[in-house]
């Protein structure tokens, strides 16, 4: 009989699934936060962003608040590009008849 704990493979799959969900939600949060930051800041009044992380300069605030989201979008773009390129190579094998 099974011990009730499940197989190590099943536990590993569940852990990986949970990690992907948590990291995905964090990535979505950071991207949305980075986009919203551009609309929340009052650019004409430095006192509104002076005490935020990355302040007192506007550039610092935007780098700290929008930088992680931009980095995630760049990483996702590179990952998808490489994934599609690798997928195309495996699908179209030279010399194969269709």
Secondary structure, DSSP 8 states (H G I E B T S, - for coil): ---SS--HHHHHHHHHHHHHHHHHHHHHHHHHHHHHHHHHS-TT-GGGTTTSTTTTSHHHHHHHHHHHHHHHHHHHHHHHHHHHHHHHHHHS-TT---
